[in-house]
Protein backbone atom coordinates (compact mmCIF):
# COMPACT_ATOMS: atom_id res chain seq x y z
CA UNK A 1 0.00 0.00 0.00
CA UNK A 2 1.78 3.10 -1.16
CA UNK A 3 -1.05 5.63 -1.19
CA UNK A 4 -0.74 8.58 1.15
CA UNK A 5 -3.57 10.35 2.94
CA UNK A 6 -2.92 13.99 3.76
CA UNK A 7 -4.73 16.44 6.05
CA UNK A 8 -3.22 19.93 5.78
CA UNK A 9 0.40 19.35 6.83
CA UNK A 10 -0.23 15.89 8.32
CA UNK A 11 0.40 12.71 6.31
CA UNK A 12 -0.32 9.06 7.09
CA UNK A 13 1.96 6.61 5.34
CA UNK A 14 3.74 3.32 5.85
CA UNK A 15 6.63 3.56 8.28
CA UNK A 16 10.20 3.49 6.99
CA UNK A 17 13.37 2.52 8.80
CA UNK A 18 14.17 6.15 9.66
CA UNK A 19 10.91 6.33 11.67
CA UNK A 20 11.66 3.40 13.97
CA UNK A 21 13.56 5.15 16.75
CA UNK A 22 10.84 7.80 17.14
CA UNK A 23 8.10 5.15 16.98
CA UNK A 24 10.00 3.24 19.67
CA UNK A 25 10.07 6.30 21.94
CA UNK A 26 6.34 6.99 21.42
CA UNK A 27 5.27 3.39 22.07
CA UNK A 28 7.48 2.97 25.10
CA UNK A 29 6.27 6.28 26.57
CA UNK A 30 2.75 4.81 26.63
CA UNK A 31 4.06 1.37 27.68
CA UNK A 32 5.62 2.95 30.78
CA UNK A 33 2.14 4.23 31.67
CA UNK A 34 0.77 0.68 31.30
CA UNK A 35 -1.32 1.58 28.24
CA UNK A 36 0.54 -0.46 25.59
CA UNK A 37 2.92 -3.37 25.36
CA UNK A 38 6.52 -2.20 25.06
CA UNK A 39 8.19 -2.89 21.71
CA UNK A 40 11.93 -3.39 21.33
CA UNK A 41 13.84 -1.71 18.53
CA UNK A 42 14.60 -5.10 17.01
CA UNK A 43 10.92 -6.03 17.05
CA UNK A 44 9.95 -2.75 15.38
CA UNK A 45 12.56 -3.18 12.64
CA UNK A 46 11.52 -6.80 12.13
CA UNK A 47 7.84 -5.83 11.77
CA UNK A 48 8.39 -2.44 10.12
CA UNK A 49 6.05 -3.21 7.22
CA UNK A 50 3.02 -3.54 9.49
CA UNK A 51 3.20 0.03 10.86
CA UNK A 52 1.70 3.28 9.65
CA UNK A 53 2.93 6.63 10.94
CA UNK A 54 1.31 10.02 11.25
CA UNK A 55 3.86 12.67 10.27
CA UNK A 56 4.05 16.39 9.81
CA UNK A 57 5.11 17.55 6.37
CA UNK A 58 7.54 18.81 5.32
CA UNK A 59 9.31 18.55 8.73
CA UNK A 60 8.76 14.80 8.93
CA UNK A 61 8.02 14.67 12.66
CA UNK A 62 6.34 11.41 13.72
CA UNK A 63 3.28 12.24 15.84
CA UNK A 64 1.61 8.83 15.97
CA UNK A 65 1.73 5.20 14.98
CA UNK A 66 -0.55 2.21 14.46
CA UNK A 67 0.16 -1.34 13.36
CA UNK A 68 -1.75 -4.04 11.52
CA UNK A 69 -0.45 -7.44 12.59
CA UNK A 70 -1.56 -10.44 10.53
CA UNK A 71 -2.54 -13.30 12.84
CA UNK A 72 -4.13 -15.88 10.58
CA UNK A 73 -5.46 -16.33 7.06
CA UNK A 74 -8.51 -14.16 7.74
CA UNK A 75 -7.62 -12.31 10.95
CA UNK A 76 -5.48 -9.28 11.79
CA UNK A 77 -4.92 -7.12 14.85
CA UNK A 78 -4.87 -3.36 15.21
CA UNK A 79 -1.99 -2.83 17.61
CA UNK A 80 0.29 -0.19 19.05
CA UNK A 81 -2.05 2.74 18.36
CA UNK A 82 -0.43 5.78 19.94
CA UNK A 83 -0.66 9.51 19.28
CA UNK A 84 1.55 12.02 21.08
CA UNK A 85 -0.45 13.57 23.91
CA UNK A 86 -0.07 17.01 22.32
CA UNK A 87 -1.93 15.80 19.22
CA UNK A 88 -4.69 13.65 20.71
CA UNK A 89 -8.35 14.51 20.22
CA UNK A 90 -7.92 15.63 16.60
CA UNK A 91 -9.11 12.46 14.83
CA UNK A 92 -5.60 11.25 14.05
CA UNK A 93 -6.09 7.91 15.80
CA UNK A 94 -9.21 7.29 13.71
CA UNK A 95 -7.25 8.07 10.52
CA UNK A 96 -4.44 5.70 11.49
CA UNK A 97 -6.91 2.89 12.23
CA UNK A 98 -8.70 3.62 8.92
CA UNK A 99 -5.37 3.21 7.09
CA UNK A 100 -4.88 -0.17 8.77
CA UNK A 101 -8.43 -1.26 7.92
CA UNK A 102 -7.93 -0.22 4.30
CA UNK A 103 -4.80 -2.36 4.14
CA UNK A 104 -6.64 -5.29 5.77
CA UNK A 105 -9.22 -5.09 2.97
CA UNK A 106 -6.48 -4.95 0.32
CA UNK A 107 -5.03 -8.11 1.89
CA UNK A 108 -8.54 -9.69 1.70
CA UNK A 109 -8.79 -10.29 5.43
CA UNK A 110 -12.24 -10.82 6.93
CA UNK A 111 -11.83 -9.72 10.54
CA UNK A 112 -9.73 -7.28 12.53
CA UNK A 113 -9.55 -7.27 16.32
CA UNK A 114 -7.91 -5.17 18.97
CA UNK A 115 -7.19 -5.40 22.68
CA UNK A 116 -7.62 -1.98 24.26
CA UNK A 117 -8.13 0.13 27.36
CA UNK A 118 -10.22 2.55 25.26
CA UNK A 119 -13.05 0.40 23.89
CA UNK A 120 -15.30 3.41 23.30
CA UNK A 121 -12.92 4.69 20.58
CA UNK A 122 -13.11 1.42 18.64
CA UNK A 123 -16.84 0.90 19.21
CA UNK A 124 -17.43 4.27 17.50
CA UNK A 125 -15.55 2.80 14.52
CA UNK A 126 -17.86 -0.23 14.35
CA UNK A 127 -15.92 -2.74 16.45
CA UNK A 128 -17.96 -5.03 18.74
CA UNK A 129 -16.89 -6.41 22.09
CA UNK A 130 -15.99 -10.11 22.14
CA UNK A 131 -14.69 -12.56 24.71
CA UNK A 132 -10.89 -12.89 24.68
CA UNK A 133 -11.25 -16.66 24.43
CA UNK A 134 -12.22 -16.09 20.77
CA UNK A 135 -8.61 -15.07 20.10
CA UNK A 136 -6.48 -18.19 20.67
CA UNK A 137 -3.71 -17.21 18.24
CA UNK A 138 -3.32 -13.85 19.91
CA UNK A 139 -3.28 -15.23 23.44
CA UNK A 140 -0.46 -17.67 22.70
CA UNK A 141 1.65 -15.09 20.86
CA UNK A 142 1.94 -11.54 22.24
CA UNK A 143 -0.15 -12.14 25.36
CA UNK A 144 2.36 -14.55 26.83
CA UNK A 145 4.93 -11.73 26.77
CA UNK A 146 2.63 -9.32 28.60
CA UNK A 147 3.35 -8.65 32.29
CA UNK A 148 -0.42 -8.68 32.93
CA UNK A 149 -0.89 -12.21 31.55
CA UNK A 150 -3.06 -14.09 32.48
CA UNK A 151 -4.94 -11.30 34.29
CA UNK A 152 -5.57 -9.15 31.22
CA UNK A 153 -7.68 -6.09 31.90
CA UNK A 154 -8.00 -4.97 28.28
CA UNK A 155 -11.23 -5.22 26.29
CA UNK A 156 -11.25 -7.39 23.17
CA UNK A 157 -13.10 -5.97 20.18
CA UNK A 158 -13.69 -7.33 16.67
CA UNK A 159 -14.65 -5.74 13.38
CA UNK A 160 -16.09 -7.88 10.57
CA UNK A 161 -14.78 -6.24 7.41
CA UNK A 162 -17.52 -7.87 5.34
CA UNK A 163 -20.14 -5.96 7.34
CA UNK A 164 -18.28 -2.66 7.78
CA UNK A 165 -18.26 0.19 5.28
CA UNK A 166 -15.35 1.90 7.08
QUILIN-V516710 format. One line per field, one symbol per residue. phi: phi as a letter, one per 20 degrees, with the letter a starting at -180 (. if undefined). burial: I if it has 16 or more other ideal C-beta (glycine too) atoms within 10 Angstrom, else O. Layout:
# QUILIN-V516710
phi: ???
burial: ???
This chain:
# QUILIN-V516710
phi: .dfdddclddcdbffcgfegffggffffgfffemebffcfgfffffdgfeddcdcecefnffdabbdceedbfcccceblfbcggfcfndnffffffgfffffgfgemeecccbdbecfggfffeofcfcegffdffffedfffeffefeefdeeeccceffdeef
burial: OOOOOOOOOIIIIIIOOOIIOIIIOIIIOIIOOOOIIIIOOOOIOOOIOIIIIIIOOOOOOIIIIIIIIOIOOOIIIIIIIIIIOOOOOOOIIOIIIIIIIIIIOOOOIIIIIIIIOOIOIIOOIIIOOOOIOOIOOIIOOIIOOOOOOOOOOIIIIIIOIOOOOO
